């Protein structure tokens, strides 16, 4: 699938897959001089790119496991959603879950972008819903016997 990417800044990097079968393409910080995120704080990190996702797809921005596990930095909203009609800059709201400030360097891999198809639902009000074994049980109810 072809995805057009527009560089909004001269030092911006296009997304790159880290291996042949990687589902997510790395997104890179576009932060001249770096950006320090204090402990317990969130900062918007520029990528310097905008994308043109094909109709019927969505861009899902996920944490990079190494950054999250080793440096306590992960997207504040857990999973970012880029709608296919959005043409603005991709920004990643990185939250520092750690106890010390972390500096994100220019060109550093900060998140990963997964492009996936989606369905548009037609929501219809109903008086009843079909019965299931689970029923209304939630929040861990399927693991309790």
HELIX and SHEET records of a PDB file:
HELIX    1   1 UNK A   65  UNK A   71  1                                   7    
HELIX    2   2 UNK A  141  UNK A  143  5                                   3    
SHEET    1   A 2 UNK A   4  UNK A   7  0                                        
SHEET    2   A 2 UNK A  49  UNK A  52 -1                                        
SHEET    1   B 5 UNK A  16  UNK A  17  0                                        
SHEET    2   B 5 UNK A  25  UNK A  28 -1                                        
SHEET    3   B 5 UNK A 109  UNK A 117 -1                                        
SHEET    4   B 5 UNK A  57  UNK A  62 -1                                        
SHEET    5   B 5 UNK A  80  UNK A  83 -1                                        
SHEET    1   C 2 UNK A  35  UNK A  37  0                                        
SHEET    2   C 2 UNK A 102  UNK A 104 -1                                        
SHEET    1   D 3 UNK A  42  UNK A  46  0                                        
SHEET    2   D 3 UNK A  91  UNK A  96 -1                                        
SHEET    3   D 3 UNK A  73  UNK A  75 -1                                        
END                                                                             
